[in-house]
Amino acid sequence: VPEDGDAILFPASALQFENVNDLTDLSLDSIAIWDPQYQLAGNALSIDSYLEVSLTVAGAPSVSLPMKLNEPNVEFVVSGVAGAELNITGPVSSALIASLRKSGAGVLTLSNPANVWAEATIVEGVLRLGASGALPDAALLDLHGTLDLNGHDDTIGSLMGGANGTVALGNNTLTVTQTVDGDFNGAVQDYSQALRVAPKDAAAYNSRGHAYYRLGRVRDAMRD
């Protein structure tokens, strides 16, 4: 039975590929999926470090259960052979300014309009929309790979990135509202309040520093 803090591996060879989480308030360090036939469903869980899909044959395992990101830069890795994908149809939410980081050359598809997180970084590969509204309206998107609208319209708070960042619009529209600064200002206030209560909370200092950095307040970020 999985316990809080566990790293869960779904191996390439298994008798059962449909897995239902019947535990409540399960908080995991990480999940690794090595076979495209897996389908994860059931009760919500939270993740501290990463969700990794590493495949030796093309395919797309799916996750329909709700997930909460506990830390900044929770990694969503999709790697392996060409054609490696991960479909997330359940909602992905975050604790305060926890963020999603997509890496690996494969495709991550988000399909739930109830997703709520402050920031996503696409380091490489493709972040694909499976439904309109799958990106949170106020989110910051840091793009170094490809955002594929895949036939859907969406709205985000802010867009930044590097020379390799690409938005595949097709005939659709990505609306950028430039509303992110207010979200990070609010996060700074929240973490400052938390630090008044617990002045030695290293995680709160780290998270407030991350918010300062996103606001361009580099000196404050370095101090934290």
Secondary structure, DSSP 8 states (H G I E B T S, - for coil): ---TT-EEEE-SS-S--EEEE--SSEEEEEEEE--TT-EEEES-EEEEEEEEEEESS-B--EE-S-EEE-STTEEEEEEESTTBEEEE-S-EEESTT-EEEEESSSEEEE--TT-B-SEEEE-SSEEEESSTT-S-TT-EEEESSEEE-TT--EEESEEEE-TT-EEE-TT--EEE---HHHHHHHHHHHHHHHHHH-TT-HHHHHHHHHHHHHTT-HHHHHH-
